[in-house]
Amino acid sequence: MLPKRFLPKPKDNKMKHEGDVINARKIFLKEKNNNLNFLLKTRYGWIEKHIDNYISNTDNKYPKIIELGCGCGFIKFFSKKKIILTDVNKYKWVDFSTRAEDLKKIKNNSTDILILSHLFHHIKNISLFFRNAIRVLKKDGIIIIHDPELSFTFKLVIYLMKHEGYDITANPYYNFKGYKKANPWAANIAIAKLVFSDEEKFKKKFPSLKIIENSLADFFIFALSGGVVAKTLKIELPKFLLYLFHYLDIFLVTLLPSIFPWARRVVIKKKR
């Protein structure tokens, strides 16, 4: 049996270049990687679909869109929308720096869409994040979250590779006040599962927010990517095989949702 709490030391990580977004961006621009491109196209395509839905439902053709914790800034290569990139660190492609917990520099009721692509499990104070997300979003604004899902297979790989950590016993709403001093790359991969597998508790804590999608996805296409930032070995595959694995993922995730999904997709709407 795998432990309920597993927090490996960074020196034991078997993946390379953990947290090195500059290197990851350099490799992405230099090398053709069908596997990673397919994964990111699928991920950002889902995000783009919800941006388009927001535009059609609100008749707002030019929404203010902010990505939090943009990391490598890959979204700009897969979306034609005007998206403001933010991160805790100020890289050259980042528009301004802010922590997801406090969302400083973002005015009240000013934003239509917040995007968190594999940032959510790095947030140290989830309750504070949602309170400030409510503050900065306009009425009917949305939060789009794509994050790892701690299924059995993902937990097993994390345990073997010692990449990041998880704690399924944690209180996801713990008011951690030392988030500013914490390592921004420290993570609890269980956090999306802990928060969004109990929608009733989420509704009670944040009555002004409504979850409009809470779904699971990805297995093979995530595993075959070789890693987005931290890197491991991969076998380059042609697109037709990647499509085959993608549809196999849909089947496996639907059939055994506790075993196979490596990603959770959540869309949340501000009601008032």
C-alpha positions as a Markdown table, in Angstrom:
| # | Residue | x | y | z |
|---|---|---|---|---|
| 1 | Met | 0.0 | 0.0 | 0.0 |
| 2 | Leu | 1.2 | 3.5 | -0.8 |
| 3 | Pro | 1.4 | 6.0 | 2.0 |
| 4 | Lys | -1.2 | 8.6 | 2.6 |
| 5 | Arg | 1.5 | 11.2 | 3.0 |
| 6 | Phe | 4.6 | 11.3 | 0.9 |
| 7 | Leu | 6.9 | 14.3 | 0.9 |
| 8 | Pro | 10.2 | 13.5 | -0.8 |
| 9 | Lys | 13.3 | 15.6 | -0.5 |
| 10 | Pro | 14.2 | 17.6 | -3.6 |
| 11 | Lys | 17.6 | 15.9 | -3.8 |
| 12 | Asp | 15.9 | 12.6 | -4.4 |
| 13 | Asn | 13.8 | 13.8 | -7.4 |
| 14 | Lys | 14.5 | 11.5 | -10.3 |
| 15 | Met | 13.3 | 14.0 | -12.9 |
| 16 | Lys | 15.7 | 16.6 | -14.2 |
| 17 | His | 15.5 | 20.4 | -14.1 |
| 18 | Glu | 12.7 | 20.7 | -11.6 |
| 19 | Gly | 11.5 | 24.3 | -11.5 |
| 20 | Asp | 13.7 | 25.5 | -14.3 |
| 21 | Val | 11.1 | 27.2 | -16.5 |
| 22 | Ile | 13.8 | 29.0 | -18.5 |
| 23 | Asn | 15.4 | 25.8 | -19.6 |
| 24 | Ala | 11.9 | 24.2 | -20.3 |
| 25 | Arg | 11.0 | 27.1 | -22.5 |
| 26 | Lys | 14.3 | 27.0 | -24.3 |
| 27 | Ile | 13.9 | 23.3 | -25.0 |
| 28 | Phe | 10.3 | 23.8 | -26.1 |
| 29 | Leu | 11.3 | 26.5 | -28.7 |
| 30 | Lys | 14.4 | 24.6 | -29.9 |
| 31 | Glu | 13.1 | 21.0 | -30.2 |
| 32 | Lys | 10.2 | 19.5 | -31.9 |
| 33 | Asn | 8.4 | 17.3 | -29.4 |
| 34 | Asn | 5.2 | 15.8 | -30.7 |
| 35 | Asn | 4.3 | 14.3 | -27.4 |
| 36 | Leu | 4.6 | 17.5 | -25.3 |
| 37 | Asn | 3.0 | 19.6 | -28.1 |
| 38 | Phe | 0.0 | 17.2 | -28.2 |
| 39 | Leu | -0.4 | 17.3 | -24.4 |
| 40 | Leu | -0.3 | 21.1 | -24.3 |
| 41 | Lys | -2.5 | 21.5 | -27.3 |
| 42 | Thr | -5.1 | 19.3 | -25.6 |
| 43 | Arg | -4.7 | 21.1 | -22.2 |
| 44 | Tyr | -4.9 | 24.6 | -23.6 |
| 45 | Gly | -7.6 | 23.6 | -26.2 |
| 46 | Trp | -9.8 | 22.8 | -23.2 |
| 47 | Ile | -9.0 | 26.1 | -21.6 |
| 48 | Glu | -9.7 | 27.9 | -24.9 |
| 49 | Lys | -13.0 | 26.2 | -25.2 |
| 50 | His | -14.1 | 27.7 | -21.9 |
| 51 | Ile | -12.9 | 31.1 | -22.8 |
| 52 | Asp | -14.9 | 31.0 | -26.0 |
| 53 | Asn | -18.0 | 29.8 | -24.1 |
| 54 | Tyr | -17.6 | 32.8 | -21.7 |
| 55 | Ile | -17.3 | 35.1 | -24.7 |
| 56 | Ser | -20.5 | 33.7 | -26.4 |
| 57 | Asn | -22.5 | 33.6 | -23.1 |
| 58 | Thr | -21.6 | 37.2 | -22.0 |
| 59 | Asp | -21.2 | 38.8 | -25.4 |
| 60 | Asn | -17.9 | 40.2 | -24.2 |
| 61 | Lys | -15.6 | 39.9 | -27.1 |
| 62 | Tyr | -12.6 | 41.2 | -25.3 |
| 63 | Pro | -12.5 | 39.8 | -21.8 |
| 64 | Lys | -9.7 | 40.6 | -19.4 |
| 65 | Ile | -7.9 | 37.3 | -19.0 |
| 66 | Ile | -5.1 | 36.7 | -16.5 |
| 67 | Glu | -3.1 | 33.5 | -16.1 |
| 68 | Leu | -1.7 | 33.0 | -12.6 |
| 69 | Gly | 1.6 | 31.1 | -12.2 |
| 70 | Cys | 2.2 | 31.1 | -15.9 |
| 71 | Gly | 5.6 | 29.4 | -15.5 |
| 72 | Cys | 7.0 | 28.9 | -19.0 |
| 73 | Gly | 4.3 | 31.0 | -20.6 |
| 74 | Phe | 3.3 | 28.2 | -23.0 |
| 75 | Ile | -0.3 | 29.3 | -23.3 |
| 76 | Lys | 0.7 | 32.2 | -25.6 |
| 77 | Phe | 1.8 | 29.5 | -28.2 |
| 78 | Phe | -1.6 | 27.8 | -28.2 |
| 79 | Ser | -4.1 | 30.7 | -27.8 |
| 80 | Lys | -4.6 | 33.8 | -29.9 |
| 81 | Lys | -6.5 | 35.5 | -27.1 |
| 82 | Lys | -5.0 | 38.5 | -25.3 |
| 83 | Ile | -3.8 | 36.9 | -22.0 |
| 84 | Ile | -2.0 | 38.7 | -19.3 |
| 85 | Leu | 0.8 | 36.5 | -17.9 |
| 86 | Thr | 1.6 | 36.6 | -14.2 |
| 87 | Asp | 3.9 | 34.6 | -12.0 |
| 88 | Val | 5.6 | 34.8 | -8.6 |
| 89 | Asn | 8.8 | 35.3 | -10.5 |
| 90 | Lys | 9.4 | 38.1 | -13.0 |
| 91 | Tyr | 10.6 | 36.3 | -16.2 |
| 92 | Lys | 10.9 | 38.4 | -19.4 |
| 93 | Trp | 7.6 | 37.0 | -20.8 |
| 94 | Val | 5.7 | 37.8 | -17.6 |
| 95 | Asp | 3.6 | 41.0 | -17.5 |
| 96 | Phe | 3.7 | 41.4 | -13.8 |
| 97 | Ser | 4.5 | 39.4 | -10.7 |
| 98 | Thr | 2.0 | 38.4 | -8.0 |
| 99 | Arg | 1.2 | 35.6 | -5.6 |
| 100 | Ala | -1.9 | 33.6 | -6.3 |
| 101 | Glu | -2.9 | 33.9 | -2.7 |
| 102 | Asp | -3.1 | 37.7 | -2.5 |
| 103 | Leu | -3.5 | 38.8 | -6.2 |
| 104 | Lys | -1.8 | 42.1 | -5.6 |
| 105 | Lys | -1.8 | 44.6 | -8.5 |
| 106 | Ile | -5.2 | 43.2 | -9.6 |
| 107 | Lys | -8.1 | 45.7 | -8.9 |
| 108 | Asn | -11.4 | 44.7 | -7.4 |
| 109 | Asn | -14.1 | 43.5 | -9.9 |
| 110 | Ser | -11.7 | 44.0 | -12.8 |
| 111 | Thr | -11.2 | 40.6 | -14.3 |
| 112 | Asp | -13.3 | 38.3 | -16.4 |
| 113 | Ile | -11.2 | 35.1 | -16.4 |
| 114 | Leu | -8.5 | 33.7 | -14.1 |
| 115 | Ile | -6.5 | 30.7 | -15.5 |
| 116 | Leu | -4.5 | 28.3 | -13.3 |
| 117 | Ser | -2.7 | 25.7 | -15.4 |
| 118 | His | -0.9 | 23.3 | -13.0 |
| 119 | Leu | -0.6 | 26.1 | -10.4 |
| 120 | Phe | -3.4 | 25.1 | -8.0 |
| 121 | His | -1.3 | 22.4 | -6.2 |
| 122 | His | 1.4 | 25.0 | -5.5 |
| 123 | Ile | -1.0 | 27.4 | -3.7 |
| 124 | Lys | -0.3 | 27.4 | 0.1 |
| 125 | Asn | -3.4 | 29.1 | 1.3 |
| 126 | Ile | -6.4 | 27.9 | -0.8 |
| 127 | Ser | -9.1 | 29.8 | 1.2 |
| 128 | Leu | -7.2 | 33.1 | 0.8 |
| 129 | Phe | -6.8 | 32.5 | -3.0 |
| 130 | Phe | -10.6 | 32.0 | -3.4 |
| 131 | Arg | -11.4 | 35.0 | -1.3 |
| 132 | Asn | -9.2 | 37.2 | -3.5 |
| 133 | Ala | -10.4 | 35.6 | -6.7 |
| 134 | Ile | -13.9 | 36.6 | -5.7 |
| 135 | Arg | -12.6 | 40.1 | -5.0 |
| 136 | Val | -10.9 | 40.6 | -8.4 |
| 137 | Leu | -13.5 | 38.8 | -10.6 |
| 138 | Lys | -16.5 | 40.6 | -12.2 |
| 139 | Lys | -19.9 | 39.1 | -11.7 |
| 140 | Asp | -20.2 | 36.0 | -13.9 |
| 141 | Gly | -16.4 | 35.9 | -14.2 |
| 142 | Ile | -14.8 | 32.4 | -14.2 |
| 143 | Ile | -11.8 | 30.6 | -12.8 |
| 144 | Ile | -10.4 | 27.9 | -15.1 |
| 145 | Ile | -8.3 | 25.3 | -13.2 |
| 146 | His | -6.3 | 22.5 | -14.8 |
| 147 | Asp | -4.3 | 20.5 | -12.2 |
| 148 | Pro | -2.9 | 17.1 | -11.5 |
| 149 | Glu | -5.3 | 14.5 | -10.1 |
| 150 | Leu | -3.9 | 12.1 | -7.5 |
| 151 | Ser | -5.3 | 8.8 | -8.9 |
| 152 | Phe | -3.7 | 5.5 | -8.0 |
| 153 | Thr | -1.4 | 5.4 | -11.0 |
| 154 | Phe | -0.3 | 9.0 | -10.6 |
| 155 | Lys | 0.4 | 8.4 | -6.9 |
| 156 | Leu | 2.5 | 5.4 | -7.8 |
| 157 | Val | 4.5 | 7.3 | -10.4 |
| 158 | Ile | 5.1 | 10.2 | -7.9 |
| 159 | Tyr | 6.2 | 7.6 | -5.3 |
| 160 | Leu | 8.7 | 6.0 | -7.7 |
| 161 | Met | 10.0 | 9.2 | -9.3 |
| 162 | Lys | 9.9 | 11.3 | -6.1 |
| 163 | His | 8.8 | 14.3 | -8.0 |
| 164 | Glu | 6.9 | 16.8 | -5.8 |
| 165 | Gly | 4.8 | 15.3 | -3.0 |
| 166 | Tyr | 1.3 | 14.6 | -1.8 |
| 167 | Asp | -0.6 | 14.5 | 1.5 |
| 168 | Ile | -4.2 | 13.2 | 1.3 |
| 169 | Thr | -4.6 | 13.8 | 5.1 |
| 170 | Ala | -4.2 | 17.5 | 4.7 |
| 171 | Asn | -6.9 | 20.1 | 5.4 |
| 172 | Pro | -7.0 | 21.9 | 2.0 |
| 173 | Tyr | -8.6 | 25.0 | 3.7 |
| 174 | Tyr | -5.9 | 25.4 | 6.4 |
| 175 | Asn | -5.1 | 29.1 | 6.9 |
| 176 | Phe | -1.4 | 28.9 | 6.3 |
| 177 | Lys | -0.1 | 32.4 | 7.1 |
| 178 | Gly | 3.5 | 31.8 | 6.1 |
| 179 | Tyr | 2.8 | 31.3 | 2.4 |
| 180 | Lys | 5.0 | 34.3 | 1.4 |
| 181 | Lys | 8.1 | 32.7 | 2.9 |
| 182 | Ala | 7.4 | 29.2 | 1.5 |
| 183 | Asn | 9.2 | 27.7 | -1.5 |
| 184 | Pro | 6.8 | 28.5 | -4.5 |
| 185 | Trp | 7.7 | 25.1 | -6.0 |
| 186 | Ala | 6.7 | 23.2 | -2.9 |
| 187 | Ala | 3.5 | 21.3 | -3.7 |
| 188 | Asn | 0.7 | 19.0 | -2.5 |
| 189 | Ile | -0.5 | 17.1 | -5.6 |
| 190 | Ala | -3.5 | 15.9 | -3.7 |
| 191 | Ile | -4.9 | 19.4 | -3.3 |
| 192 | Ala | -7.3 | 19.5 | -6.3 |
| 193 | Lys | -8.7 | 16.1 | -5.3 |
| 194 | Leu | -9.2 | 17.2 | -1.7 |
| 195 | Val | -11.0 | 20.4 | -2.7 |
| 196 | Phe | -13.1 | 19.4 | -5.6 |
| 197 | Ser | -14.1 | 15.9 | -4.7 |
| 198 | Asp | -16.2 | 17.4 | -2.0 |
| 199 | Glu | -18.3 | 20.0 | -3.9 |
| 200 | Glu | -20.8 | 20.4 | -1.1 |
| 201 | Lys | -18.1 | 21.6 | 1.3 |
| 202 | Phe | -16.8 | 24.0 | -1.3 |
| 203 | Lys | -20.2 | 25.5 | -1.9 |
| 204 | Lys | -20.7 | 26.1 | 1.9 |
| 205 | Lys | -17.3 | 27.8 | 2.2 |
| 206 | Phe | -17.7 | 29.9 | -1.0 |
| 207 | Pro | -21.5 | 30.5 | -1.6 |
| 208 | Ser | -20.8 | 33.1 | -4.2 |
| 209 | Leu | -19.0 | 30.6 | -6.4 |
| 210 | Lys | -20.5 | 27.8 | -8.5 |
| 211 | Ile | -18.7 | 24.9 | -10.0 |
| 212 | Ile | -19.9 | 24.5 | -13.6 |
| 213 | Glu | -17.4 | 21.7 | -14.6 |
| 214 | Asn | -15.5 | 19.2 | -12.5 |
| 215 | Ser | -14.1 | 16.5 | -14.7 |
| 216 | Leu | -11.1 | 14.1 | -15.0 |
| 217 | Ala | -8.8 | 13.5 | -17.9 |
| 218 | Asp | -5.4 | 12.4 | -19.3 |
| 219 | Phe | -3.3 | 9.3 | -18.6 |
| 220 | Phe | -1.1 | 8.1 | -21.4 |
| 221 | Ile | -0.7 | 11.5 | -23.1 |
| 222 | Phe | 0.5 | 13.0 | -19.8 |
| 223 | Ala | 2.8 | 10.1 | -19.1 |
| 224 | Leu | 4.3 | 10.1 | -22.6 |
| 225 | Ser | 5.0 | 13.8 | -22.7 |
| 226 | Gly | 8.4 | 13.6 | -21.0 |
| 227 | Gly | 7.4 | 16.4 | -18.6 |
| 228 | Val | 6.5 | 20.0 | -19.1 |
| 229 | Val | 9.1 | 21.7 | -16.8 |
| 230 | Ala | 10.9 | 18.8 | -15.0 |
| 231 | Lys | 12.1 | 16.3 | -17.6 |
| 232 | Thr | 12.4 | 12.5 | -17.9 |
| 233 | Leu | 12.9 | 10.0 | -20.7 |
| 234 | Lys | 10.3 | 9.8 | -23.5 |
| 235 | Ile | 9.7 | 8.0 | -26.7 |
| 236 | Glu | 8.7 | 10.3 | -29.5 |
| 237 | Leu | 5.5 | 9.2 | -31.1 |
| 238 | Pro | 3.7 | 10.2 | -34.4 |
| 239 | Lys | 0.5 | 12.2 | -34.1 |
| 240 | Phe | -1.8 | 9.3 | -35.1 |
| 241 | Leu | -0.6 | 7.2 | -32.1 |
| 242 | Leu | -1.0 | 10.2 | -29.8 |
| 243 | Tyr | -4.6 | 10.5 | -30.9 |
| 244 | Leu | -5.1 | 6.8 | -30.3 |
| 245 | Phe | -3.7 | 7.1 | -26.8 |
| 246 | His | -5.9 | 10.2 | -26.3 |
| 247 | Tyr | -9.1 | 8.4 | -27.0 |
| 248 | Leu | -7.9 | 5.4 | -25.0 |
| 249 | Asp | -7.4 | 7.9 | -22.1 |
| 250 | Ile | -11.0 | 9.0 | -22.4 |
| 251 | Phe | -12.2 | 5.4 | -22.2 |
| 252 | Leu | -9.9 | 4.4 | -19.2 |
| 253 | Val | -10.7 | 7.6 | -17.2 |
| 254 | Thr | -14.4 | 7.1 | -17.7 |
| 255 | Leu | -14.2 | 3.4 | -16.8 |
| 256 | Leu | -11.9 | 3.6 | -13.8 |
| 257 | Pro | -11.8 | 7.2 | -12.5 |
| 258 | Ser | -10.0 | 6.4 | -9.3 |
| 259 | Ile | -7.2 | 4.6 | -11.2 |
| 260 | Phe | -6.3 | 6.3 | -14.4 |
| 261 | Pro | -6.8 | 10.1 | -14.5 |
| 262 | Trp | -3.7 | 12.3 | -14.2 |
| 263 | Ala | -5.6 | 15.6 | -14.5 |
| 264 | Arg | -8.6 | 17.4 | -13.0 |
| 265 | Arg | -10.4 | 20.1 | -15.0 |
| 266 | Val | -12.5 | 22.6 | -13.0 |
| 267 | Val | -14.4 | 25.7 | -14.1 |
| 268 | Ile | -15.9 | 27.9 | -11.4 |
| 269 | Lys | -18.3 | 30.9 | -11.9 |
| 270 | Lys | -18.7 | 33.9 | -9.7 |
| 271 | Lys | -22.5 | 34.2 | -9.1 |
| 272 | Arg | -22.4 | 37.6 | -7.3 |
